């Protein structure tokens, strides 16, 4: 397949005949389908690990579809660069909506997992914008079809959903389903810790508890629900600073030392062990930490208002608080 033809298809400038050629290529061989799945992941990975794996022209095309937060510029593995040089396919599938083969593609899902210490923003096929926090896994279909648009999240993600009343957007987690029509909201779901929350910034969402059948909440802007045991508690959002991670920042307002260390582990991709009898005391009424400054800068900032020292283990790099 001529890469230029695929690029025209992605840019929605291909003629009907050229579009049919691309679709025929996708249908011709199961290997093309597998390649499509790989290319979808490669394009996201190319952004995570740096635009230097793509030619400048392809990097510009990719940048319009997936933008990164604070991401170290490391070269991705060689095979990913070679695949990306063939063609960038995976987010320009909206043209398939007019094709009778959409059912097959709607059943195909892909998964994207953000490494610890990094975060990522991307745009889904329907135009919905998604921000993924460190360690978050997102499963989504290559194209949306049918009565609803459904994705799965493990970790923390913020969504700015493209308005489409006829096709509700549903975020599925281990604890709850969050259904929206057109809105901006944050979802946090960490099954290992038994943590779930959904916070509404704009619009309207319905949260359905999967652990306690029949329990539902319809949130208004600036409201949130949090899981307590197997039930949900409804409250006003305490602070919008909790969502500064989408801007590469950590808010330290009102958090205990233990809560801050948990955030540091996820945001900086490090392991922290507290090796002392009493937890250090911190009392910040305000304050923000820039993730790109690194964990040492963050810990030195906390040392200005709290009595503790820290070292790094020579064996595995674990940060030990004393």
Residue pairs with C-beta under 8 A, 6 or more apart in sequence:
1 21
1 22
1 25
1 87
3 86
3 87
5 14
5 18
5 21
5 22
6 22
6 87
6 88
6 89
7 61
7 87
7 88
8 14
8 18
9 18
9 19
9 22
9 92
9 95
10 61
10 88
10 89
10 91
10 92
11 61
11 92
12 92
12 94
12 95
14 22
14 95
19 95
23 96
23 99
23 101
25 32
26 32
26 33
26 36
27 101
33 108
35 83
35 89
36 89
36 90
36 142
37 90
37 108
37 110
38 83
39 83
39 84
39 86
39 87
39 88
39 89
39 90
40 89
40 90
40 91
40 110
40 142
41 90
41 110
41 112
42 76
42 80
42 83
42 84
43 62
43 65
43 66
43 84
43 88
43 90
43 91
44 66
44 112
44 120
44 122
45 76
45 80
46 53
46 54
46 59
46 62
46 76
46 80
46 81
46 84
47 62
47 63
47 66
47 67
47 68
47 71
47 120
48 68
48 71
48 76
48 114
48 115
48 118
48 120
49 71
49 72
49 73
49 74
49 75
49 76
50 71
50 72
50 73
50 74
50 75
50 76
51 59
51 62
51 63
51 73
52 73
52 75
53 75
53 76
53 80
53 81
53 84
54 62
54 81
54 84
54 85
54 88
55 85
58 84
58 85
58 88
61 88
62 88
65 91
65 92
65 122
65 123
66 91
66 120
66 121
66 122
66 123
67 121
67 122
68 120
68 121
69 118
69 119
69 120
69 121
69 131
69 246
69 248
70 118
70 119
70 248
70 291
70 292
71 118
71 119
71 120
72 118
75 81
90 110
90 142
91 123
91 125
93 105
93 125
93 142
93 143
94 125
94 126
94 143
96 102
96 105
96 143
97 143
97 145
102 143
102 145
103 145
105 141
105 142
105 143
105 145
106 141
106 142
106 143
106 144
106 145
106 146
107 141
108 141
108 142
109 139
109 140
109 141
109 142
110 139
110 140
110 141
110 142
111 137
111 138
111 139
112 120
112 122
112 132
112 137
112 138
112 140
113 135
113 136
113 137
113 138
114 120
114 132
114 133
114 134
114 135
114 136
114 137
114 155
115 134
115 135
115 269
116 134
116 135
116 265
116 266
116 268
116 269
117 134
117 267
117 268
117 269
117 270
118 134
118 269
119 131
119 132
119 133
119 134
119 245
119 246
119 248
119 291
120 131
120 132
121 129
121 130
121 131
121 132
121 246
122 129
122 130
122 132
123 129
123 130
124 130
124 140
124 144
124 151
125 141
125 142
125 143
125 144
126 144
126 149
126 162
126 164
126 167
127 162
128 149
128 159
128 160
128 161
128 162
128 169
129 159
129 160
130 138
130 157
130 158
130 159
130 160
131 157
131 158
131 159
131 245
131 246
132 138
132 155
132 156
132 157
133 155
133 156
133 157
133 245
133 266
134 155
134 266
134 267
134 269
135 155
135 266
136 153
136 154
136 155
136 156
136 157
137 152
137 153
137 154
137 155
138 151
138 152
138 153
138 157
139 151
139 152
139 153
140 151
140 152
141 150
141 151
144 167
146 167
147 166
147 167
147 168
148 167
148 168
148 169
148 170
149 164
149 167
149 168
149 169
149 170
150 169
150 170
150 171
150 172
151 169
151 170
151 171
151 172
152 171
152 172
152 173
153 171
153 172
153 173
153 187
153 189
154 173
154 174
154 189
154 190
154 191
155 188
155 189
155 190
156 186
156 187
156 188
156 189
156 190
156 245
157 171
157 186
157 187
158 184
158 185
158 186
158 187
158 243
158 246
159 169
159 171
159 180
159 183
159 184
159 185
159 186
159 187
160 183
160 184
161 169
161 180
161 181
161 182
161 183
161 184
161 185
161 203
162 169
162 182
163 181
163 182
164 181
164 182
165 181
165 182
168 179
168 180
168 181
169 179
169 180
169 181
169 182
170 177
170 178
170 179
170 180
171 177
171 178
171 180
171 187
173 187
173 189
173 191
173 196
173 210
174 189
174 191
174 196
174 210
175 189
175 191
175 196
175 209
175 210
175 211
175 227
176 189
176 196
176 198
176 207
176 208
176 209
176 210
176 211
176 225
176 227
176 232
177 207
177 208
177 210
178 185
178 187
178 198
178 205
178 206
178 207
178 208
179 205
179 206
179 207
179 208
180 203
180 204
180 205
180 206
181 203
181 204
182 203
183 200
183 201
183 202
183 203
183 204
183 205
184 200
184 201
184 202
184 203
185 198
185 199
185 200
185 201
185 202
185 203
185 205
185 219
186 197
186 198
186 199
186 201
186 242
186 243
187 197
187 198
188 195
188 196
188 197
188 198
189 195
189 196
190 196
194 227
195 227
196 226
196 227
197 224
197 225
197 226
197 227
198 205
198 207
198 219
198 224
198 225
199 219
199 223
199 224
199 237
199 242
199 243
200 219
200 220
200 221
200 222
200 223
200 224
201 221
201 222
201 240
201 243
202 221
203 221
204 218
204 219
204 220
205 218
205 219
206 216
206 217
206 218
206 219
207 216
207 217
207 218
207 219
207 225
207 232
208 215
208 216
209 215
209 216
209 230
209 231
209 232
211 227
211 230
212 230
212 231
212 232
215 231
215 232
217 225
217 232
217 234
219 225
219 234
222 236
222 237
223 234
223 235
223 236
223 237
224 234
224 235
224 236
224 237
225 232
225 233
225 234
225 235
226 232
226 233
226 235
227 233
238 254
239 251
239 253
239 254
241 251
241 253
241 288
242 251
244 250
244 251
244 288
245 267
245 291
248 290
248 291
248 292
249 288
249 289
249 290
249 291
250 263
250 264
250 267
250 288
250 289
250 291
250 298
251 287
251 288
252 260
252 282
252 284
252 287
252 288
252 289
252 302
253 284
253 285
253 286
253 287
254 284
254 285
255 263
255 282
255 284
256 279
256 282
257 274
257 279
257 280
257 281
257 282
257 302
257 306
258 274
258 279
260 282
260 302
261 272
261 274
261 321
264 270
264 272
264 295
264 298
264 299
265 271
265 272
267 291
268 291
268 294
268 295
268 298
270 295
270 317
270 318
270 319
271 316
271 317
271 318
271 319
272 318
272 319
272 320
272 321
273 318
273 319
273 320
273 321
274 321
275 320
275 321
275 322
276 308
276 321
276 322
280 302
280 306
280 307
280 308
280 321
281 306
281 307
282 302
282 305
282 306
283 305
284 305
287 301
289 297
289 298
289 301
290 297
295 319
299 310
299 319
302 308
303 309
308 321
308 322
309 321
309 322
310 319
310 320
310 321
310 322
311 319
311 320
311 322
312 318
312 319
312 320
313 319
313 320
